[in-house]
Amino acid sequence: YQRRVHGVARHEMEMVLRYAFHLNKWSQTMMLVKIDQTPFSEGTMRASHRMLDLYRPDGENVYVAKLTKFKVPQEVYFADVQMQSLCRYFAEEYNKLRVPKKVEFLDAFVIECLERPGRPLLACETFLKGLYTKFNNNFGYVSEDDRNTPQAFSHFTYSHSHSKYIVVDVQGVSNHYTDVKASGVSDIYTDPQIHSSDAKGFGLGNKGPEGIQKFFESHKCNSICVGLKLVPAHKQVTFGGTFYRPHSGSQGVAIANIPFLQS
C-alpha cells in the first residue's frame, strides 16, 4: 500500500492541518512539498521519509513525513497531533519552573495529499538532527544513562495534571550529547505517549493505571523531582495499584475541561 500510494518523488501541493492547543482549534494552510521516495527509517507500522517544504528557505525546510504501511482510521492521525500538542503544553508549564534544563516537543501536523489517489493523510514534523535517544517508554523502561530531565518531566506531568495523565515514551535529542540550539532549550522530544488514569483516549499505547504504575515502579526521584516538590515515586502507588491524588508544588491545570480530551 505504501509504495503504491505514497512512493511518488515529485513536487506536490498539500493541505496542512495544524492544531492549536490553547484555542482547541484546527487550522488549514497549503504547502508545496517534495517527499523522498526512499525512507531513511522504517518501523513495523510506519516508514519515515524526508520531506522538503519548497516555500521555505534551505536549512529551515526539512521535515519528516511518516507514511503508514497499511490503512488506519483518519482519527488516529489527528489524535496523535492533539496528544503531542498537549505534551507541548506540559513542556511550556515545566519550563516556567526553576528547572536546570528546558524541554520542548516538536510541532506535529497532518498533511492531506490532494494530488494522490484517495487523498491519504501523512503525519509530519520538523526533522530532528542529532543523536536520537529513547529516555523511557510506555511500560517502565528507563534508558541506561537515566538522565534527570526526561524522567523528572514525566513525573511532573502526572503531578501537574492532578494524577490524571502522565507523558511517557520520552524520546528525542539533547544538547547533553549534541549541538541542539533552540532558545536555551536542552531537550527536544517527539513521538510521546500519554497514559490516562481512566485509560481513555490517546491510542493503543495508553496503558491506563497499569502504565502509570509501571513508570513509578522503575522511576527513581532525582534532584529535579525533589526541587519541584513532586510526591516521591514510592508514595504514588500501592502494591494493589491504587493511586494517590496528591497536590505538589505546581498548580496544575483543569485539563478535564478541554473538550478533545474527553473522547
N, C-alpha and C positions, 0 to 999 in steps of 0.2 A: 504493500500500500504506500509506504513512504516514498520509494523510488518512483512509482508510477505517478503520484500526485505532486510530490514536493521536489523532485530532482531536476528542476529547470534552472540553469545558471544564466539569467538574463535580467535586464532591468525590469522592475515591476512596480506598479503603483499600488500601495496597500493602504487600507484603513487602519489607523492606530486607535486603540481603545485603552484609555488610562482611567484609573480610579483615584479619586481624591478622598482620602480617609476622613479628614475633618469636615468635609461637605457631604460625605456619604453620597457621592455623585460620580457618574461616568461621563467622560468627555470623548469627543471624536476629532481626529485630525487626519491628515494624509501624509504619507511618506513614500519617497521613491527609493527603492532598495535593490541591492544585488545580493543574493544568497549563494554562498559556495555550495557546489553540488556534493562535494565530499565532506562528511562530518569530521571534525577534529577530535571528537569524543563521542562514545556511544555506550549506552547502558542497556538494561533489559527492556525498558519501556520507551526510552526516547534517545534520539541522536541529536547532538549539538553541532550546529553549523555556524560558521562565521557569516555575519550579515553587515553590509555597509549601508549607512544612510547617506544617499547621494546628495542630499540637501545640505549636509553639514561639512565643515572643513576637515581635512585629513588630521588624524590624531584625536578627533572628537566624534568620530562617526562609526566606531566599531561596536557591534552588538553581537549577542548570541541569540540565535533562533533555535528553539527546541522543537523538534519535529517528532510526533508520536509514530510508533511503528504499527499502530492499529487504532481504529476509531475509538474515541472516548466521548462521553457526553460533553457538549459545549460548556455546560455549567462548571465542569472541572477547571477549565482554563480561567474563568472569571473568579472562581472561589480561590484559586491559588494566588491570583493577583491581590485579592482582598486580604488574604491571610498575610502576604508579605507587606501589604500596606499597614496592617495592624502592627506587625513587627517593627516597621519603621517608626510608628508612633511610640512604641515601647522604648526604642533606641533614643528618640528625642527626649523622653522623660528621664531616662537613665543619665543622659548627658547633662541634664540640668543639675545633677547632684555633684558632690565633690568626689569624683572618681579619677583615678590616675590616668586612664586612657579612655577616649571616647569610642563609640561604636556607631556603625551605620549599616543599613540594609540597602542593597541596590534597588533602584526604581524598576519594578517589573511592569510589563504591559502586554496586551494581546494585540496581534495584528490579524486582520482578515484579508486573505489573499484573493483580491477581487478578480484577478485575471486567470485563476486556476480553476479547474473543474471542481465543482462542489463548494467553491469558496471556503477552503479549510482555514482553521484558526491555528496560529502559532504562538507559543509562549516565548516572550522576548525580554531581554535585559541587557544592560551595558556589559561589554566584555571586560572581565576582571583579570588584570595582569598580576603576576606574582606567584609565589609558592602557595598552592591551594591546600588547605588543611581542614579536615573534619574534626572539630573540637569535642563534640559529643553527638550522640544520635538520639533516636526517639525511644530507646529501650535500655537506658542506663550506661551505655558505653561512654568512656571518657578517654581522650587521646593520651598517649604516653607522657607528653610534656605537661599535661594538666595545668595549663596556664590559668591564671586567676581571672582575667577579664571575661572570657567566654562563659565560664561556669558561674561566676557571680551575676552576670547578666541574666542567665536563665533563672537563677534563684530570685533575682529582683522582679522579674515579670510575674512570678507566682505571687509575690507579696503585693506588688503594685495593683494587680487585678483582684485583690482580696481573695486569693486562693481559687479563682475561677479558671485561669489559664496559666500555662507555662510554655515558653518558647524553647524548643529543643532543636536537635539537628542543626546546631550552630556550626556553620562552616564558611570558609572564605579565605581571605588573605589578611596578613597583619604586617605592619612595619616593624614588628619584632623580628621578622625574617627577611623583609624585602623593603623596597623603597616607596611604599604607598604614601602618597602625599595628597591629602584631601581635607583642607581646613582644620588641621590638627587631629583629624580622625585617625585612630590607631588601627582598628579592625574594621574591615568591610565584609559583610556577610551576605549570603544569598541562600535560596532553597531551604528555608526553615520549615519546621513543623510545629504545630500547636496542639497540645493536649488540653482538653477542657474537662472540668470536674463532672460535667453531665455527659461526656463522651459524644456530644452532638456537634456536627459540622466539621470543617477542616479536613475532609477527605479520609481515606482509609488509614492514613498514618496516625490519626488521632486515637490513641490507646486509652483515653479517658483516665480515671483514677489509677488504673494499673500502670500506665505510662508515667504519671506523676510520681507514683511511689517508686518506680524503678529509678527515676532521676535522683530522688533523695536517698535511696539506698546506696548509691555509689558516690553521691556528692559529699565532698569534704569542704566545709565552710572555710574560706580563706580570709585574708586581711580586708578585702573589699567587702565581703559579706558582713564582717564584724563592723567595719566603718559605717556601713549603711544601716546598721542595727536590724538586719534581717533575722527572723526567727531561725535559730540553728536547725540544721538538717535533721538531727536526731529527734527534734520535737515536732517535726512536720507530719510524721505518720506513725501509727502504731503497727504492731505486727498483724493486726486484723485489717489494716488498710484504711482505718478511719482517719480522716483529715481534720486537722485543727483549722480554725478560721481566724488566724491572728492578724493583728494590725502591727505594722512595723514603722520605721521612721519615715517612710514615704506615704503621701496622702492617698494614692490610688486614684482610680477613675471609675465612674459609673458606666462601665462597659455594657452592662445589661440593657442600657437604653439605646444602644446602637442597633438599628434595625437589622442589618445584614447578618449580625452575629446570632440572631435568634433562630435562624433556619437550621 
